[in-house]
């Protein structure tokens, strides 16, 4: 059975590219034609790219590897959070902090600070590792989405601070939560990264290249396909298009994770192969395979990851 039907791609508007005046000439092999000054993407290339990405991600997930979902544009945020959660993988949907991959130890330090700030809202003697902190901290918010001191337990550490300090700590907690919530359980570098619009997420793509992380990207006609490993040509501005492609990629992750033993299917903490204690970086034993298999058809001419047919 086909991974996706061409009819579904057309209904989602995946075939609509950018205006012809904004195109990147390197996308020529992926373009079918032009209509009303808008480039039309060749859906055969979209299906081909999606098929290769699907097989690769399923293969990677079956080894217990981490796959990071990245999409910070307004149209992609909700879909990225939903599909990453469905696949049990980390995500970045708010803002890509420079150094998330290349300066990962500093990011971990900020996540430790997040845990410290959250622990202040717990009752005295309560251990954070025994509580679902994400759900618990949501109960501390008021109707406007801000932390409300009156909702904290009477024995919480935060109640011992002055009003000014509580406001300062709350702002710091809100900022760190907004930027790092999706990767709070990511205790090592990912082995692959799914990107929506690599032109917008250029810093993330450059960091992935530097750290040897394979990139799978939904890429429109205004982007450079050479900077990603597995391009999927398609409309990266349409919510329906983004949702359709990400849903298929999340299905691939779920399919791969289904092959893992039950004790290794616990989410992005890195249980099993490459879990705690595994060296950080592309030297990890679960790093993406890098066999020099050339992309078929009119796809990216650079070496692409090996895919089990």
Residue pairs with C-beta under 8 A, 6 or more apart in sequence:
2 47
3 47
3 50
3 51
3 54
3 248
3 251
4 47
4 50
4 244
4 248
6 43
6 47
8 244
9 15
9 43
9 46
9 47
9 234
9 244
10 43
11 240
12 235
12 238
12 240
12 241
12 243
12 244
13 235
13 238
13 240
13 241
14 41
14 43
14 46
14 234
14 235
14 238
14 241
14 244
14 245
15 32
15 40
15 41
15 43
15 46
15 234
15 235
16 38
16 40
16 41
16 235
16 238
16 241
17 23
17 27
17 31
17 38
17 39
17 40
17 41
17 220
17 221
17 222
17 235
18 38
18 39
18 220
18 221
18 222
19 37
19 38
19 39
20 34
20 37
20 38
20 39
21 37
22 221
22 222
23 31
23 39
23 221
23 222
24 221
24 222
24 223
24 224
24 225
26 224
26 225
26 226
27 39
27 219
27 221
27 222
27 223
27 225
27 233
29 45
29 298
29 299
30 41
30 42
30 45
30 46
30 221
30 225
30 231
30 233
30 298
30 299
31 39
31 40
31 41
31 42
31 221
32 40
32 41
32 42
32 43
33 39
33 40
34 40
39 221
41 221
41 233
41 234
41 235
42 233
42 298
44 297
45 233
45 297
45 298
45 299
46 232
46 233
46 234
48 296
48 297
48 299
49 230
49 231
49 232
49 233
49 299
50 232
50 245
50 248
50 249
52 230
52 295
52 296
52 299
52 304
52 307
53 216
53 230
53 232
53 249
53 252
54 248
54 249
54 251
54 252
55 252
55 307
55 308
55 309
56 192
56 214
56 216
56 230
56 305
56 306
56 307
57 67
57 192
57 194
57 216
57 249
57 252
57 253
57 256
58 252
58 253
58 255
58 256
59 256
59 289
59 307
59 308
60 67
60 191
60 192
60 214
60 256
60 288
61 67
61 87
61 252
61 253
61 254
61 255
61 256
61 257
61 260
62 256
62 257
62 259
62 260
63 256
63 273
63 286
64 260
64 264
64 270
64 271
64 272
64 273
64 274
64 275
64 286
65 190
65 191
65 192
65 273
65 274
65 286
65 287
65 288
66 89
66 90
66 186
66 188
66 189
66 190
66 191
66 192
66 268
66 270
66 274
66 286
67 87
67 89
67 190
67 191
67 192
67 193
67 194
67 253
68 89
68 90
68 91
68 92
68 183
68 186
68 190
68 192
68 193
68 194
68 213
69 80
69 83
69 84
69 87
69 89
69 90
69 91
69 92
69 93
69 182
69 193
69 194
69 246
70 80
70 91
70 92
70 96
70 193
70 194
70 195
70 196
70 201
70 204
71 77
71 79
71 80
71 91
71 92
71 93
71 195
71 196
71 197
71 201
71 242
71 246
72 92
72 93
72 94
72 95
72 96
72 200
72 201
73 196
73 197
73 200
73 236
73 237
75 237
75 238
75 239
75 242
76 93
76 196
76 197
76 236
76 242
76 246
77 93
77 94
78 93
79 239
79 242
79 243
79 246
79 247
80 91
80 92
80 93
80 196
80 246
81 91
81 93
81 182
83 243
83 246
83 247
83 249
83 250
84 90
84 91
84 182
84 250
85 91
86 250
86 254
87 250
87 253
87 254
87 257
88 253
88 257
88 265
88 266
88 267
88 268
89 253
89 268
90 182
90 183
90 185
90 186
90 190
90 268
91 182
91 183
92 100
92 182
92 183
92 204
93 182
94 178
94 179
94 181
94 182
95 178
95 179
96 201
96 203
96 204
97 107
97 179
97 180
98 203
98 207
99 106
99 107
99 207
100 107
100 183
100 204
100 207
101 189
101 190
101 204
101 207
101 208
101 210
101 211
101 213
102 207
102 210
102 211
104 189
104 280
105 280
107 180
107 183
108 187
110 176
110 180
111 176
111 180
111 183
111 184
113 172
113 176
114 173
114 176
114 177
114 180
114 184
115 128
115 133
117 169
117 172
117 173
117 176
118 128
118 133
118 136
118 137
118 173
119 128
119 157
120 156
120 157
120 158
120 169
121 136
121 137
121 140
121 147
121 152
121 153
121 156
121 157
121 158
122 128
122 131
122 136
122 153
122 156
122 157
123 153
123 155
123 156
124 153
124 155
124 156
124 157
125 155
134 181
134 184
137 147
137 177
139 151
140 147
140 148
140 151
140 152
141 147
141 148
141 151
142 148
142 151
146 170
146 174
147 170
147 173
147 174
149 158
149 159
149 166
152 158
152 159
158 166
158 169
161 169
185 267
185 268
185 269
186 268
186 270
187 269
187 270
187 276
188 270
188 274
188 278
188 280
188 284
189 211
189 213
189 280
189 281
189 282
189 284
190 213
191 213
191 214
191 274
191 284
191 286
191 287
191 288
192 213
192 214
192 215
192 216
192 288
193 204
193 208
193 213
193 214
193 215
193 216
194 216
194 217
194 246
194 249
195 201
195 204
195 205
195 215
195 216
195 217
195 218
195 228
196 217
196 218
196 236
196 242
196 246
197 217
197 218
197 219
197 220
197 223
197 236
197 237
198 205
198 215
198 217
198 219
198 223
198 224
198 227
198 228
199 219
199 220
199 222
199 223
199 224
202 227
205 215
205 217
205 227
205 228
206 227
207 213
208 214
208 215
209 215
209 227
211 281
211 282
212 281
212 282
212 287
212 288
212 290
213 282
213 288
214 229
214 230
214 288
214 305
215 227
215 228
215 229
215 230
216 228
216 229
216 230
216 232
216 249
217 223
217 228
217 230
217 231
217 232
218 232
218 234
218 236
218 241
218 242
218 245
218 246
219 225
219 228
219 231
219 232
219 233
219 234
219 236
220 233
220 234
220 235
220 236
220 237
221 233
223 236
225 231
225 233
225 299
225 300
226 300
226 301
226 302
228 300
229 300
229 302
229 304
229 305
230 295
230 300
230 304
230 305
231 299
231 300
232 245
234 241
234 245
235 241
236 242
257 265
258 265
260 272
261 272
263 271
263 272
264 271
264 272
264 273
269 275
269 276
270 276
270 278
273 285
273 286
274 284
274 285
274 286
278 284
278 285
278 286
288 305
289 305
289 306
290 303
290 305
290 306
291 305
291 306
292 303
293 303
293 304
293 305
293 306
293 307
294 301
294 303
294 304
295 301
295 302
295 304
